[in-house]
């Protein structure tokens, strides 16, 4: 079995666990907060591997953030 296949199956299992945890939270606001915190943590961990966005993308990132939080 290839390494990519094993990692894909393990990642799918991780997503199923995450889905079960997210559905188990009684409050929708708490569920969204948990999802956003996990996304932020994974993004910070991936940043050294993929690098920061290009300068031209920052206005779009800031605009998107303003639309989603405001």
VOGU-3710 file (C-alpha; in Angstrom, 3 decimals, decimal comma):
1> xxxxxxxxxx> 0,000/0,000/0,000  1,347/3,429/-0,881  2,101/6,065/1,704  -0,273/8,535/0,018  -3,153/6,080/0,290  -2,506/5,424/3,974  -2,276/9,154/4,698  -5,490/9,791/2,759  -7,369/7,181/4,781  -6,004/8,535/8,065
11> xxxxxxxxxx> -6,919/12,080/7,074  -10,462/10,960/6,194  -10,744/9,376/9,633  -9,554/12,593/11,237  -12,209/14,549/9,341  -14,905/12,139/10,547  -13,792/12,618/14,149  -13,765/16,383/13,670  -17,290/16,269/12,228  -18,543/14,234/15,192
21> xxxxxxxxxx> -16,979/16,691/17,631  -18,421/19,706/15,826  -21,926/18,215/15,786  -21,689/17,362/19,478  -21,358/21,008/20,530  -24,787/22,224/21,708  -24,264/25,902/20,858  -23,932/26,982/17,228  -21,758/29,953/18,249  -19,418/27,664/20,189
31> xxxxxxxxxx> -19,279/25,308/17,218  -18,278/28,141/14,873  -15,683/29,376/17,369  -14,200/25,883/17,641  -14,057/25,548/13,871  -12,377/28,956/13,468  -9,810/28,242/16,187  -8,889/24,912/14,614  -8,610/26,514/11,173  -6,394/29,283/12,544
41> xxxxxxxxxx> -4,144/26,784/14,322  -3,727/24,632/11,206  -3,052/27,735/9,109  -0,308/28,900/11,461  1,248/25,427/11,389  1,185/25,353/7,589  2,576/28,867/7,162  6,273/27,864/7,309  5,645/25,192/4,681  3,709/27,273/2,159
51> xxxxxxxxxx> 4,877/30,807/2,900  2,955/34,032/3,325  0,557/35,286/0,645  1,871/37,672/-1,988  1,554/41,391/-1,334  -1,116/41,757/-4,032  -3,396/39,324/-2,146  -3,436/41,220/1,165  -6,168/43,750/0,251  -8,452/40,881/-0,750
61> xxxxxxxxxx> -7,661/38,983/2,447  -8,390/42,028/4,587  -11,569/42,797/2,654  -12,794/39,232/3,027  -12,038/39,303/6,739  -13,954/42,578/7,132  -16,976/41,143/5,282  -17,047/37,960/7,348  -16,576/39,577/10,763  -18,594/42,750/10,288
//
